[in-house]
Amino acid sequence: GNSVTQMEGPVTLSEEAFLTINCTYTATGYPSLFWYVQYPGEGLQLLLKATKADDKGSNKGFEATYRKETTSFHLEKGSVQVSDSAVYFCALTRRNTDKLIFGTGTRLQVFP
Amino acid sequence: DSGVTQTPKHLITATGQRVTLRCSPRSGDLSVYWYQQSLDQGLQFLIQYYNGEERAKGNILERFSAQQFPDLHSELNLSSLELGDSALYFCASSVGRAGVGEQFFGPGTRLTVL
């Protein structure tokens, strides 16, 4: 079946550190891949997306590249801020469906 | 603000009861999705409606039902509630029927079953 696997959290970093949150997927066909972010007490917001192999999604300094050969979509940011503290969800949708299949989420805590 | 509204924000009820959660999608969005977020199950897709018709079903219990009305708002009905139904319920909306469109999430309804 289709699934998303994320690294366990929490990830604890100091401000300005480099961030990587690993995400791998299992899917038939060519899924679209997403990173959503959930700030405390809020709903999910789309952070970035990629719809085909080798696409790079980017937003607010975050980047992720759709790697078909390794079935991965790792999230990276060069210099995190305290305001980036949130839970990050990797997700996919298959072609011709809409439902998002989420990973378990990774909590990021950034300290000054 | 995503433009998706959900009411109520919090709901506390007892086992065996029935509740209704309401969602208004963004203006112009035809698809509405319901998701459940719990500590043990994570974020799970429940059901999708497109322009009033059921489009896809996920891990939705038979005790749960949903509908989308002509004005495109949606309601999720949860009945015979159990302690394990305590969770955050999110509604999301998108423009299209299928594909790669972004889903916009509401702030959620936190359901507590005592």
Chai-1 contact restraints between the chains, C-beta under 6 A:
chainA,res_idxA,chainB,res_idxB,connection_type,confidence,min_distance_angstrom,max_distance_angstrom,comment,restraint_id
A,S32,B,V100,contact,1.0,0.0,6.0,A-B,restraint_1
A,G43,B,F90,contact,1.0,0.0,6.0,A-B,restraint_2
A,G43,B,F105,contact,1.0,0.0,6.0,A-B,restraint_3
A,G43,B,G106,contact,1.0,0.0,6.0,A-B,restraint_4
A,G43,B,P107,contact,1.0,0.0,6.0,A-B,restraint_5
A,G43,B,G108,contact,1.0,0.0,6.0,A-B,restraint_6
A,L44,B,F105,contact,1.0,0.0,6.0,A-B,restraint_7
A,L46,B,E102,contact,1.0,0.0,6.0,A-B,restraint_8
A,T51,B,V100,contact,1.0,0.0,6.0,A-B,restraint_9
A,N96,B,A98,contact,1.0,0.0,6.0,A-B,restraint_10
A,D98,B,Q48,contact,1.0,0.0,6.0,A-B,restraint_11
A,D98,B,A98,contact,1.0,0.0,6.0,A-B,restraint_12
A,K99,B,F45,contact,1.0,0.0,6.0,A-B,restraint_13
A,K99,B,A56,contact,1.0,0.0,6.0,A-B,restraint_14
A,K99,B,G58,contact,1.0,0.0,6.0,A-B,restraint_15
A,F102,B,L43,contact,1.0,0.0,6.0,A-B,restraint_16
A,T104,B,G42,contact,1.0,0.0,6.0,A-B,restraint_17
